Amino acid sequence: MLLKILQVGDPVLRQVARPLSPQEILSDRIQQLVELMRATMHDAEGVGLAAPQVGEPVQLAVIEDRADFSGLTPEILAERDRRPVPFHVIINPTFAVEGEEGAAFFESCLSVSGFLGLVRRALRVRVEAINEKAESVAIEARGWYARILQHEIDHLNGTLYLDQMEVRTFSTSANYARFWRGKPVEEVRRLLRLDELAPAHKNATP
Ligand code: ZN
C-alpha cells in the first residue's frame, strides 16, 4: 500500500507539525506510518518524505538517498557532493548550520510535482533528532545530504523550497532537462540575469 502525496496548495503543507512523544513513536500507528512512508518514498523515487506530505502533521520524516536515480553522472554526483545515505527516520528534529559555506542547486519536491528551482542551502548542518526506536540521534551532514535534511525539516515547519528559491529559475522538469541540467550554476545565474535583477540586499545573502 502506498500513501497519497499531497500537492502544493494543500493547507497541511503549510502547518507547523506537532512533535511526537516517545510512546507515540513506539505505537503501532507511527511504526506503520514509517513503513508506509518508506514504501511511498521509494515508489516516488524521492530521497526524503516528510509526514505532512502524506497528510500527517507530525514532526517525522524519512530519508534515503541511493544516489543512483535518474542516470546522474559521476561528475554531477561529485559536484553536488552527493553520496548514498542509508534509510533512516528523523523525529522532532532541530538543526543548526555549521560554518558559513553555502551552495545553490536545482531542487525539486514530491509535493511540487513536475517542477524545479534553484535553492541556496547551507553546506554543513548538525541535526539532533529522535529515531523510530525513540532513541536520540545526532547527525553531522554535508553536501547533498545536508540539503535533504534542510528540505525535510523545512516541511515540518510548513516551509516549501518555493519560499527560498530564486523565483526566476522555476522550471518544469521537461524544460530543466532541456535547458538547464548540466549547466554550471554561474551560467544559469547569468542567463537568467539573477544578479542583475536582484535587489541589492539579495546579493548579500550567503
Ligand atoms: Zn519536499
Boltz pocket constraint, residues with backbone or C-beta under 6 A from the ligand:
constraints:
  - pocket:
      binder: B
      contacts: [[A, 48], [A, 108], [A, 109], [A, 110], [A, 111], [A, 151], [A, 155]]
      max_distance: 6.0
